[in-house]
Amino acid sequence: MIDCKCDYCGTIFQTYPSKVRKAKNHFCSHSCHDKFRQATAKRQCVICGKEWTAVGASKPAYRRKTCSEECQKVAQAVGLECGRAPKHGTRKSSQGYIEVLMPDHLLANANGYVKRSILVMETKIGRPLQPEEIVHHKDGDKENDHPDNLELFASNSEHVKHHYRQGDYKLRGVKNGLKQRGEK
């Protein structure tokens, strides 16, 4: 037997050398092991990508793959219950959006994929989006589909106006909001 230090409480305890060589972490008891797991269970939400800590290492908390109830509802709607991703059905579009295969959805593209941000927004507001409505990512990260990061615009023109107000776009031939003479 050799002396070993518990990674959770710091207590010195005796164990077999073979156990020390095999394990990444060493614990003096099952309760220290459980407490250590509770404190260090970091997860990344499969819907919005936000990192969260699984508080209380009970089995349901470890099986859950979403950070909130809102994201859990979206996960169930798109077939990611209990964090199991479908074999086929999620991809990253050429524009950088995460898409989910839902061919029967009203806003599905020609290949049957819907932007995940649309599904999250529909869950957030509690109704299907209209075709003219636009989902905007506040932080500009197209992969961050957390409900707090999404904003809904009634039309594309409202969305474009928002970007002009933010200074993201420049109008051609416009200075100080007025068209210049001779400009088309």
MARGUDO-937479 format. One line per field, with one value per residue: residue number from 0; residue in three letters; y, z, x of N, C-alpha, C in turn. Coordinates in steps of 0.05 Angstrom, whole numbers, plus 32768, in hexadecimal, padded with zeros to 4 digits. Example, Ala and Ser with C-alpha at 12.3 -4.5 7.8 and 13.67 -1.06 7.14 Angstrom:
<atoms>
num	c(0 1);
residu	c(Ala Ser);
n_c2	c(7F8E 7FD3);
n_c3	c(809C 808E);
n_c1	c(8108 8101);
ca_c2	c(7FA6 7FEB);
ca_c3	c(809C 808F);
ca_c1	c(80F6 8111);
c_c2	c(7FBE 8001);
c_c3	c(809C 809D);
c_c1	c(8108 8102);
</atoms>
This chain:
<atoms>
num	c(0 1 2 3 4 5 6 7 8 9 10 11 12 13 14 15 16 17 18 19 20 21 22 23 24 25 26 27 28 29 30 31 32 33 34 35 36 37 38 39 40 41 42 43 44 45 46 47 48 49 50 51 52 53 54 55 56 57 58 59 60 61 62 63 64 65 66 67 68 69 70 71 72 73 74 75 76 77 78 79 80 81 82 83 84 85 86 87 88 89 90 91 92 93 94 95 96 97 98 99 100 101 102 103 104 105 106 107 108 109 110 111 112 113 114 115 116 117 118 119 120 121 122 123 124 125 126 127 128 129 130 131 132 133 134 135 136 137 138 139 140 141 142 143 144 145 146 147 148 149 150 151 152 153 154 155 156 157 158 159 160 161 162 163 164 165 166 167 168 169 170 171 172 173 174 175 176 177 178 179 180 181 182 183);
residu	c(Met Ile Asp Cys Lys Cys Asp Tyr Cys Gly Thr Ile Phe Gln Thr Tyr Pro Ser Lys Val Arg Lys Ala Lys Asn His Phe Cys Ser His Ser Cys His Asp Lys Phe Arg Gln Ala Thr Ala Lys Arg Gln Cys Val Ile Cys Gly Lys Glu Trp Thr Ala Val Gly Ala Ser Lys Pro Ala Tyr Arg Arg Lys Thr Cys Ser Glu Glu Cys Gln Lys Val Ala Gln Ala Val Gly Leu Glu Cys Gly Arg Ala Pro Lys His Gly Thr Arg Lys Ser Ser Gln Gly Tyr Ile Glu Val Leu Met Pro Asp His Leu Leu Ala Asn Ala Asn Gly Tyr Val Lys Arg Ser Ile Leu Val Met Glu Thr Lys Ile Gly Arg Pro Leu Gln Pro Glu Glu Ile Val His His Lys Asp Gly Asp Lys Glu Asn Asp His Pro Asp Asn Leu Glu Leu Phe Ala Ser Asn Ser Glu His Val Lys His His Tyr Arg Gln Gly Asp Tyr Lys Leu Arg Gly Val Lys Asn Gly Leu Lys Gln Arg Gly Glu Lys);
n_c2	c(7FE8 802E 8074 80A5 80E2 80FF 811A 813B 8149 814B 8128 80F9 80B7 806E 8043 8012 800A 7FFE 8015 804A 8054 804A 806D 80B0 80D6 80D7 80BE 80BF 80A9 8093 80BC 80EB 80E5 80E9 811E 813A 812F 8149 817F 8188 817D 8191 81A8 81AF 81D1 81B1 81CC 8207 820E 8223 8220 81FA 81E7 81A9 81A4 8180 813F 811A 80E4 80F6 812C 8125 810B 8131 815F 8194 81DB 81F6 81F8 820D 8202 81CB 81BF 81CD 81A7 8178 8180 817F 814C 813F 8126 8118 8125 8108 810A 810B 80D8 80E9 812A 815B 8193 81C1 81FD 821C 8252 8254 8247 821B 81E3 81BC 817F 817F 8170 8179 81AA 81ED 8216 81FC 81F2 81E4 81B4 819E 81B1 81D8 8215 8213 823E 8253 822B 822E 8262 825D 823B 825C 8288 826D 8260 824F 826C 82A0 82A1 82D1 82E6 82F4 82D8 82F1 82F1 830A 830F 8306 82D4 829E 826A 826B 825E 826A 8279 82AD 82C9 82D2 82F8 830F 8327 8349 834C 8346 8379 8396 837C 8389 83C0 83C3 83B1 83DB 8405 83F4 83FC 83D6 83D1 83FA 842E 8438 8474 8495 84C6 84DB 84CB 84E1 84E2 84F0 8524 8512 84DD 849B);
n_c3	c(8000 7FF2 8002 7FF1 7FD7 7FE0 7FAA 7FB1 7FE9 8001 8026 8040 802C 802A 7FF4 7FBF 7F94 7F5E 7F56 7F59 7F2C 7F02 7F06 7EF6 7F1B 7F63 7F9C 7FE0 7FF1 7FDD 7FE2 7FDE 7FA9 7F8E 7F9D 7F85 7F4E 7F49 7F4F 7F22 7EF2 7EB6 7E7F 7E3A 7E1A 7DEC 7DCB 7DCE 7DD6 7E03 7E3D 7E78 7EBD 7ED8 7F0D 7F48 7F44 7F32 7F0C 7EE3 7EDB 7EC5 7E96 7E7B 7E47 7E3D 7E4E 7E65 7E72 7E45 7E1B 7E20 7E0F 7DD9 7DCA 7DD0 7DAA 7D7A 7D7A 7D9D 7DCF 7E11 7E05 7DD9 7D9C 7D5A 7D29 7CF5 7CE0 7CF7 7CE4 7CCD 7CAD 7C6E 7C78 7CAD 7CD4 7D03 7CF0 7CF0 7CDE 7CC9 7CA4 7CA0 7CB6 7CB5 7CA6 7C8E 7C63 7C1D 7C21 7C4E 7C7F 7CBC 7CDA 7D19 7D3C 7D2F 7D41 7D78 7D83 7D77 7DA0 7DCB 7DC5 7DC1 7D94 7D4D 7D1F 7CEF 7CA8 7C97 7CC3 7CE7 7D07 7D33 7D47 7D80 7D93 7D65 7D5B 7D37 7D46 7D7B 7D97 7DC5 7DEA 7E02 7DE2 7DB2 7D86 7D6D 7D2F 7D0B 7CD4 7C9B 7C8C 7CBB 7CD8 7CB9 7CC0 7CF6 7CF5 7CD7 7CFB 7D23 7D0A 7CEA 7CB3 7C79 7C56 7C10 7BF1 7C18 7C48 7C89 7C8D 7C61 7C1C 7BEA 7BB8 7B75 7B7E 7B76);
n_c1	c(8011 8008 8011 7FE1 7FC5 7F86 7F61 7F36 7F2B 7F5D 7F71 7F9F 7FA6 7FA8 7FB7 7FB6 7FF0 7FE4 7FB2 7FBD 7FDC 7FB9 7F8D 7F74 7F65 7F66 7F44 7F2F 7F00 7EBD 7E99 7EB9 7EC9 7E98 7E89 7EB2 7EA8 7E76 7E85 7EA5 7E8C 7E89 7E63 7E50 7E1E 7DF4 7DD2 7DD7 7E0D 7E23 7E4D 7E43 7E3A 7E2E 7E08 7E05 7E10 7DEA 7DCC 7DA6 7DB7 7DE9 7DDE 7DC1 7DC9 7DC2 7DC1 7D96 7D4E 7D34 7D58 7D56 7D22 7D26 7D4C 7D2F 7D08 7D25 7D39 7D63 7D60 7D73 7DA6 7DB9 7DD3 7DB7 7DC6 7DC9 7DBD 7DCD 7DF4 7E27 7E1B 7E30 7E31 7E3C 7E16 7DF6 7DD2 7D96 7D7A 7D3A 7D0C 7CD4 7CC9 7CB0 7CD4 7CFE 7D37 7D46 7D60 7D4B 7D5D 7D5E 7D6F 7D8F 7D89 7D58 7D35 7D40 7D2E 7CF8 7CE8 7CF3 7CCF 7CA0 7C81 7C7A 7CA8 7C9C 7CA4 7CBB 7CD5 7D12 7D4A 7D79 7DBD 7DD6 7E0C 7E28 7E3E 7E31 7E2B 7E1C 7DE5 7DC8 7D8D 7D8D 7DAF 7D96 7D6E 7D30 7D19 7CE6 7CE8 7D15 7D25 7D22 7D49 7D77 7D77 7D83 7DB8 7DCF 7DC8 7DEA 7E19 7E2F 7E28 7E34 7E15 7E13 7E26 7E0F 7E12 7E14 7DDF 7DC4 7DB7 7DE7 7DEE 7DE6 7DF0 7DDA);
ca_c2	c(8000 8047 808B 80B5 80FA 8101 8131 814C 8155 814E 8114 80E4 809C 8059 8034 8001 8018 7FFA 8028 8065 8055 8048 8083 80CC 80E3 80C5 80C7 80AF 809D 8097 80D6 80FE 80E1 80F5 813B 8143 812E 815E 8199 818B 8173 81A6 819F 81C3 81CE 81A8 81DF 8222 820D 822F 820D 81FB 81D3 8197 81A6 8167 812B 8105 80DA 8107 8144 811D 8104 8149 816C 81B0 81ED 8201 81EB 8216 81F2 81AF 81BD 81CC 818D 8164 8186 8178 8131 813C 8120 810C 812B 80F6 8117 80F8 80CF 80FC 813F 8175 819B 81DE 8207 822B 826C 8251 8241 81FF 81DC 81A3 8173 817E 8176 8181 81C5 8202 8226 81EB 81F9 81D0 819A 8195 81BA 81F1 8220 820D 8257 8255 8218 8239 8279 8253 8231 8273 8298 825B 825D 824D 8285 82A6 82A1 82EC 82ED 82EF 82D4 82FF 82EA 8323 8311 8302 82B9 828F 8250 826F 825F 826C 828A 82C9 82D5 82D4 830E 830B 833E 8344 8349 834A 8396 839E 8371 8399 83DA 83BE 83B0 83F6 8415 83EB 8403 83BE 83D6 8415 8433 8445 848E 84A2 84D3 84E6 84C4 84EF 84DB 8506 852A 8502 84C1 848B);
ca_c3	c(8000 7FF1 8009 7FDB 7FE0 7FD3 7F99 7FBA 8004 8008 803B 8038 8030 801F 7FDE 7FB0 7F7F 7F44 7F53 7F55 7F11 7EEF 7F08 7EF2 7F35 7F7A 7FB1 7FF9 7FF5 7FC8 7FE5 7FD2 7F8C 7F85 7FA0 7F70 7F35 7F4A 7F4C 7F0A 7EDB 7EA2 7E67 7E26 7E11 7DD0 7DBC 7DCB 7DD8 7E1D 7E50 7E91 7ED0 7EE1 7F2A 7F53 7F30 7F2F 7EF1 7ECF 7ED5 7EB4 7E7C 7E6E 7E37 7E38 7E65 7E70 7E69 7E2A 7E09 7E21 7DFE 7DBD 7DC6 7DCD 7D91 7D64 7D7C 7DAD 7DEB 7E22 7DFA 7DC4 7D82 7D46 7D18 7CDF 7CE5 7CFD 7CD4 7CCD 7C91 7C63 7C85 7CC9 7CE6 7D09 7CE4 7CFA 7CCA 7CD0 7C8A 7CA2 7CC2 7CA2 7C9D 7C84 7C49 7C08 7C29 7C66 7C98 7CC8 7CEC 7D35 7D49 7D2A 7D54 7D93 7D85 7D78 7DBB 7DDD 7DC3 7DC4 7D7B 7D35 7D12 7CD5 7C94 7C94 7CDC 7CE6 7D21 7D33 7D5C 7D8C 7D95 7D4B 7D59 7D2B 7D54 7D96 7D95 7DDF 7DE8 7E0A 7DCD 7D9A 7D84 7D56 7D1F 7CFC 7CB7 7C94 7C8B 7CD7 7CDF 7CAC 7CCE 7D0F 7CEF 7CD0 7D14 7D31 7CFB 7CDC 7C96 7C70 7C3E 7BFB 7BE9 7C2D 7C5C 7C9E 7C89 7C4A 7C02 7BDE 7B9D 7B5F 7B86 7B70);
ca_c1	c(8000 8017 8002 7FD7 7FB6 7F6B 7F5F 7F20 7F2D 7F79 7F78 7FB2 7F9B 7FB9 7FAA 7FC9 7FFE 7FD7 7F9C 7FC8 7FE6 7FA3 7F79 7F7C 7F61 7F67 7F32 7F30 7EE5 7EAA 7E8C 7ECB 7EC8 7E7E 7E8A 7EC5 7E99 7E62 7E91 7EB4 7E7D 7E85 7E56 7E4A 7E03 7DF2 7DC1 7DE2 7E2A 7E2C 7E59 7E35 7E43 7E19 7E07 7DFA 7E17 7DD6 7DCC 7D99 7DC7 7DFF 7DD3 7DB7 7DDD 7DBB 7DC6 7D7E 7D35 7D2E 7D68 7D4D 7D0A 7D2F 7D59 7D1A 7CFA 7D36 7D42 7D7B 7D58 7D88 7DC0 7DC1 7DD1 7DAF 7DDD 7DC9 7DA9 7DD8 7E0B 7E2D 7E17 7E46 7E30 7E45 7E00 7DF1 7DB8 7D8B 7D69 7D1E 7D00 7CB8 7CC7 7CA8 7CEB 7D14 7D41 7D41 7D6B 7D3D 7D6A 7D54 7D84 7D89 7D81 7D3B 7D28 7D43 7D1D 7CDC 7CE4 7CF4 7CB6 7C89 7C71 7C8B 7CB0 7C91 7CBA 7CC8 7CE3 7D2E 7D57 7D93 7DD0 7DE0 7E29 7E34 7E47 7E1B 7E29 7E12 7DC8 7DBB 7D76 7D93 7DBF 7D87 7D5A 7D1E 7D10 7CCD 7CEE 7D31 7D2B 7D27 7D63 7D8B 7D77 7D91 7DD5 7DD7 7DC9 7E01 7E31 7E3A 7E27 7E36 7E04 7E22 7E1C 7E01 7E23 7E03 7DC3 7DB9 7DC4 7DF6 7DE4 7DF2 7DF2 7DC3);
c_c2	c(8019 805D 809B 80CC 80FB 811B 8144 815A 8157 813A 8100 80C9 8087 804A 8023 8010 8015 800E 8044 8068 8057 8061 809E 80DB 80CF 80D0 80B4 80A0 80A1 80B2 80ED 80FD 80EE 8113 8148 8144 8144 8179 819D 8181 818A 819A 81B6 81BD 81C6 81BB 81FA 8223 8219 821A 8211 81E4 81C3 8197 818D 8151 8114 80FC 80EC 8120 813D 8115 811C 8157 8189 81C1 81F7 81F2 81F3 8206 81D5 81AB 81BC 81B1 8177 8167 817D 815C 812D 8136 8112 8110 8119 8104 8103 80F0 80E2 8112 8159 817A 81B8 81E8 8216 8248 826C 824B 8223 81F9 81C0 8199 816F 8184 817F 819D 81DA 8212 8215 81F4 81E2 81B4 818F 819E 81D5 81FB 821B 8226 825B 8243 8222 8250 8271 8249 8248 8283 8287 8259 825A 8269 8288 82A7 82BB 82F4 82E4 82EC 82E0 82F6 8303 8326 830B 82E5 82A7 8273 8252 8273 825F 827F 82A8 82D7 82DA 82EB 8309 8325 8336 833F 834D 8367 83A0 8394 8381 83B4 83D9 83BF 83CC 8408 840E 83F2 83EC 83C2 83F3 8419 8441 8460 849D 84AC 84E0 84E1 84D1 84E7 84F4 850B 851B 84E5 84B3 847A);
c_c3	c(8000 7FFA 7FF1 7FE6 7FD1 7FC3 7FA1 7FD5 800E 801E 802F 803F 8023 800A 7FD1 7F9A 7F63 7F40 7F4E 7F38 7EFD 7EEE 7F02 7F0C 7F4B 7F90 7FC8 7FFE 7FDD 7FCA 7FDA 7FB4 7F81 7F87 7F8A 7F55 7F33 7F43 7F31 7EF1 7EC8 7E8A 7E54 7E1A 7DF3 7DBF 7DB8 7DCD 7DF2 7E2F 7E6B 7EA3 7ED9 7F00 7F35 7F3F 7F2F 7F12 7EDD 7EC8 7EC2 7E98 7E6D 7E60 7E30 7E51 7E72 7E66 7E4C 7E16 7E09 7E0F 7DE1 7DB7 7DC1 7DB2 7D79 7D66 7D8B 7DCA 7DF8 7E15 7DE3 7DA9 7D6D 7D34 7D00 7CE7 7CEF 7CEC 7CD7 7CB0 7C88 7C6E 7CA2 7CDD 7CEB 7CFF 7CEE 7CE4 7CD4 7CB6 7C8B 7CAD 7CAD 7C96 7C94 7C68 7C35 7C10 7C43 7C80 7CA1 7CDA 7D09 7D44 7D45 7D3E 7D71 7D97 7D86 7D94 7DCF 7DDD 7DC3 7DAB 7D64 7D2A 7CF7 7CC1 7C92 7CAD 7CDB 7D03 7D1F 7D4B 7D67 7D8D 7D7A 7D46 7D4F 7D37 7D70 7D94 7DB0 7DDD 7DEF 7DF4 7DB3 7D9C 7D6B 7D49 7D0E 7CDE 7CB3 7C94 7CA8 7CE0 7CD2 7CB9 7CE8 7D0A 7CE6 7CE8 7D24 7D23 7CEC 7CBE 7C91 7C57 7C29 7BF4 7BFF 7C42 7C70 7C99 7C71 7C31 7BF6 7BC1 7B88 7B66 7B7F 7B87);
c_c1	c(8012 8005 7FFA 7FC6 7F9C 7F6A 7F49 7F25 7F49 7F82 7F8C 7FA6 7FAC 7FA9 7FBF 7FD6 7FF1 7FC0 7FA6 7FD1 7FCF 7F91 7F85 7F7B 7F5F 7F55 7F33 7F15 7ED4 7E9D 7E9E 7ECA 7EAE 7E7E 7E9C 7EB7 7E84 7E6E 7E9E 7EA6 7E77 7E78 7E53 7E2F 7E03 7DE2 7DCF 7E00 7E35 7E37 7E4A 7E40 7E2B 7E1A 7DF9 7DFE 7E03 7DD5 7DBE 7DA9 7DDE 7DF6 7DCA 7DCE 7DD7 7DBD 7DAD 7D65 7D2E 7D3E 7D60 7D34 7D12 7D3C 7D45 7D0C 7D0B 7D42 7D5C 7D75 7D6F 7DA3 7DC9 7DBD 7DC8 7DC7 7DE0 7DB7 7DB4 7DF0 7E10 7E2B 7E2F 7E48 7E38 7E2F 7DFF 7DD5 7DB0 7D78 7D4C 7D0E 7CE3 7CB4 7CC0 7CBF 7D03 7D1D 7D3C 7D4B 7D5E 7D49 7D5F 7D6B 7D7B 7D80 7D63 7D2C 7D29 7D30 7D00 7CD5 7CE2 7CDA 7C9D 7C77 7C84 7C91 7CA2 7CA9 7CC9 7CD8 7D00 7D39 7D73 7DA3 7DDC 7DFE 7E37 7E3E 7E30 7E17 7E1E 7DF4 7DBA 7DA4 7D7B 7DA3 7DAF 7D72 7D49 7D16 7CF9 7CD3 7D0C 7D38 7D31 7D42 7D7A 7D8D 7D86 7DB0 7DDF 7DDA 7DE2 7E1B 7E3E 7E3B 7E2A 7E25 7E16 7E15 7E0D 7E15 7E10 7DE5 7DB6 7DC7 7DD1 7DEB 7DF4 7DF5 7DD8 7DBB);
</atoms>
